[in-house]
C-alpha cells in the first residue's frame, strides 16, 4: 500500500535535455537526495561519454547509482531495481521526498511499477541469438527485433546489442514479445511517484545534443575511449559515443565521421526515449529551465508536504 507521506519525484526526458540541473534544483529545494536511473552513468570508467554529473554537481546534492560499478561487473535492470528500492527504503527514513532521475525508461519503470517475471533462457536459445549477432551483426539483431517486437524496437537503444539480444532471447523462449512482459498490473510500492518530464523544441534539443558531443570531444572522449578499447566487447561499452569512436580506432571511419555519427545516433536515441516516456500519461511536461513551476506542481500535488523529516545534505 502506498504511503501518502512518501513521494518519489521522477525527473525524466531525452538525453541532453537538462535532467541533471533540474533534478539538482528540485533536490536542493526539498533538501533531499538523488537516485540515478541512467544506465549509462552506472560505470566509473565511462564519465565523459555518458555525460555523468560533474564533481561539483555531485557535491551539491548526494547522488546514488552514479559511477558505482565497473564495466567488468555484470548488471541488469532486475538487479538495479532491487538495489534502488533498498536504497529508497533507507532514504525515506530521513526524507519524505526523494528524486529519481535519468533517461533509461525501463529502469525508471522497474522502480516505479516493477518488472514481470522474465522466462528462463536456455543455453540453446542464447546460443541461437549469439549466432545471429556473430553472423549478421547489429543490423541483423535490429531487423529481427523490429519484426517480432515493434514496440520494443521503437523505444529501445538500438545501438546496444545486448538489449536487442535479450529481446530476441525472450521471444524465442516464450513466443511472446519482450515488451509484453511489462504490461501487467503495477506492483505495490511504499511511495507515491510524481512524474516530471522535460521537453524542448526539437531544433533546440538537436543543438544541445550537438554541443554536448563537441564538448565531450574537448573534454577527452577520444582518450577515454582509447583506454576502454581493449574491453570493447563488454556490454557496457556497446553504447552511443563509444561504438562510433571504436570504429574510428578500427579504421572504419575518420574521426570527423565518427563524431557526426555520434550526433546522429544520439538524436535517434533521444527520439526513442521520448517514445517510451510518452506512453506514460502520468508525466507532466515542462521546459527544463522551469524548475520553479516544477516545484509548484510537486507541492500542489503532495498538498504542500515539505519533507518533515528532511535533513541537511
Secondary structure as GFF3:
##gff-version 3
##sequence-region A 1 313
A	DSSP	beta_strand	7	13	.	.	.	ID=ss1
A	DSSP	alpha_helix	19	29	.	.	.	ID=ss2
A	DSSP	beta_strand	34	36	.	.	.	ID=ss3
A	DSSP	three_ten_helix	39	42	.	.	.	ID=ss4
A	DSSP	alpha_helix	55	60	.	.	.	ID=ss5
A	DSSP	beta_strand	63	64	.	.	.	ID=ss6
A	DSSP	alpha_helix	77	91	.	.	.	ID=ss7
A	DSSP	beta_strand	97	102	.	.	.	ID=ss8
A	DSSP	alpha_helix	105	113	.	.	.	ID=ss9
A	DSSP	alpha_helix	123	148	.	.	.	ID=ss10
A	DSSP	alpha_helix	150	153	.	.	.	ID=ss11
A	DSSP	alpha_helix	161	174	.	.	.	ID=ss12
A	DSSP	three_ten_helix	178	182	.	.	.	ID=ss13
A	DSSP	beta_strand	192	198	.	.	.	ID=ss14
A	DSSP	alpha_helix	202	219	.	.	.	ID=ss15
A	DSSP	alpha_helix	221	228	.	.	.	ID=ss16
A	DSSP	three_ten_helix	229	231	.	.	.	ID=ss17
A	DSSP	three_ten_helix	235	237	.	.	.	ID=ss18
A	DSSP	alpha_helix	243	249	.	.	.	ID=ss19
A	DSSP	alpha_helix	255	278	.	.	.	ID=ss20
A	DSSP	beta_strand	284	286	.	.	.	ID=ss21
A	DSSP	alpha_helix	291	301	.	.	.	ID=ss22
###
